[in-house]
Amino acid sequence: MILFFGNPSKKVFAVQVANELSAENTKKLNWLFGNQPQIQQTSIDVFFVGPRAAMITPWSTNAVEITQNMAIEGIIRIEEFYAVSESSTDFDPMISEKYNGLNQDIYTINVQPEPVLEIDDIAAYNQQEGLALNDEEIEYLNKLSIKLERKLTDSEVFGFSQVN
């Protein structure tokens, strides 16, 4: 369940909880959020900018830890969302997303992972993905594939390119 605190025309804190909060814990969250009241709605129909659903921010991690230190149990995630106009583009789409309202599904991620890809030609994969492996590194990976008696996966080749 997601609870909302704040002012829908300015800033809203979306708090994902595992179970109902007591009145005492709700009061503690009001205080934590600068005396922002709980919004008694399960959705808010305003445009907001906030973190992408798949990216738990460092701010959220710290905020959840603070709630644990305040003896509030069951807090899973807390994020900040700022009200914006429908035409607003003043945000970084790499880390933020514009939401057409906030609801109980804002943290739901419906992405199916891609299947593991076995690499037939490491040199061609290097070119295709722009991994910047040199000839010596490609030769090393080809020999490793032979030694292991299997093809290397895309994540193994990519990981190796990042380490080097």
C-alpha positions in Angstrom: 0.0 0.0 0.0 1.2 3.5 -0.8 0.4 6.5 1.5 0.8 10.1 0.4 1.9 13.0 2.6 2.3 16.6 1.6 0.6 19.2 -0.7 -0.6 17.9 -4.1 0.0 21.3 -5.7 3.7 21.4 -4.6 5.4 18.3 -3.2 4.2 14.8 -2.2 6.0 12.1 -0.3 4.9 8.6 -1.4 5.4 6.1 1.3 5.2 2.4 0.5 4.2 0.4 3.6 3.9 -3.3 4.2 0.9 -2.9 6.5 -1.4 -0.3 8.0 0.3 2.4 10.1 -0.8 3.2 13.6 -1.9 6.7 14.4 1.3 7.2 16.4 3.5 6.2 13.4 1.5 8.4 11.1 2.1 11.3 13.4 5.8 10.5 13.4 5.8 10.6 9.6 3.9 14.0 9.6 6.8 15.3 11.8 9.5 13.7 9.6 8.0 15.4 6.5 8.0 18.8 8.0 4.5 18.6 9.4 3.0 17.7 6.1 -0.4 16.0 6.5 -1.4 12.6 5.2 -3.4 12.9 2.0 -6.5 10.8 2.5 -6.7 9.6 -1.1 -5.3 6.5 -2.8 -4.5 8.4 -6.0 -3.7 12.0 -6.9 -4.6 13.3 -10.3 -1.8 15.9 -10.9 1.3 15.8 -13.0 4.4 15.0 -11.0 8.1 14.5 -11.6 9.9 12.0 -9.4 12.3 9.1 -9.6 11.8 6.3 -12.0 10.0 3.3 -10.5 13.0 1.1 -11.1 15.4 3.4 -9.3 15.3 3.5 -5.6 17.1 6.8 -4.8 19.8 7.2 -2.1 17.4 9.7 -0.5 14.8 7.0 -0.2 17.3 4.6 1.3 18.3 7.2 3.9 14.7 8.1 4.6 13.6 4.5 5.2 16.6 4.1 7.5 15.5 7.1 9.5 12.0 5.7 9.9 13.6 2.5 11.2 15.6 4.5 13.8 12.3 6.2 14.7 10.8 2.7 15.4 8.4 2.8 12.5 8.1 -0.7 11.2 7.0 -1.8 7.7 8.3 1.2 5.6 9.5 -0.2 2.3 10.2 2.9 0.2 9.8 6.7 0.4 10.2 9.0 -2.6 9.6 12.7 -3.2 7.4 13.8 -6.2 7.1 17.5 -7.3 4.0 18.9 -8.9 4.6 20.2 -12.5 2.5 21.4 -15.4 1.5 18.9 -18.1 3.9 20.6 -20.5 6.9 20.6 -18.2 10.1 19.1 -19.5 12.5 20.4 -16.9 13.8 17.1 -15.5 16.5 14.6 -16.3 14.8 11.6 -18.0 17.7 9.3 -17.2 16.8 9.5 -13.5 13.4 11.0 -13.3 10.0 10.4 -14.9 6.9 12.5 -15.4 3.8 10.9 -13.9 0.3 11.6 -15.0 -0.9 11.3 -11.4 0.2 9.2 -8.5 -1.5 5.9 -7.6 -1.0 2.6 -5.9 1.1 1.3 -8.9 3.8 4.0 -9.0 6.5 1.6 -7.8 5.3 -1.3 -9.9 7.8 -2.5 -12.5 6.5 -4.5 -15.4 9.7 -5.2 -17.3 10.5 -8.7 -18.4 14.3 -9.4 -18.3 15.9 -10.2 -21.6 17.1 -13.8 -22.0 20.8 -14.5 -21.5 22.6 -14.1 -24.8 25.5 -16.5 -25.7 28.1 -14.7 -27.8 29.2 -16.5 -30.9 31.6 -13.9 -32.2 33.2 -11.8 -29.4 34.9 -9.4 -31.9 31.6 -8.7 -33.7 29.8 -8.3 -30.4 32.5 -5.9 -29.2 32.0 -3.7 -32.3 28.2 -3.9 -32.2 28.0 -2.9 -28.5 30.9 -0.4 -28.6 32.7 -2.2 -25.7 36.2 -0.9 -26.7 37.9 -4.3 -26.2 41.3 -4.5 -27.8 42.5 -7.4 -29.9 44.5 -8.9 -26.9 41.4 -8.8 -24.7 39.2 -10.4 -27.4 41.8 -13.2 -27.9 41.8 -13.7 -24.1 38.0 -14.0 -24.0 38.0 -16.4 -27.0 40.6 -18.6 -25.2 38.6 -18.5 -22.0 35.5 -19.6 -23.9 37.4 -22.6 -25.3 38.9 -23.4 -21.8 35.4 -23.3 -20.2 34.0 -25.4 -23.1 31.1 -23.0 -23.6 30.2 -19.7 -25.2 30.5 -16.6 -23.0 27.3 -14.7 -22.2 26.6 -11.1 -23.0 26.8 -10.1 -19.3 30.2 -11.8 -18.9 31.7 -10.0 -21.9 30.2 -6.7 -21.0 31.3 -7.1 -17.4 34.9 -7.9 -18.5 34.9 -4.8 -20.8 33.8 -2.6 -17.8 36.5 -4.0 -15.5 39.2 -3.3 -18.0 
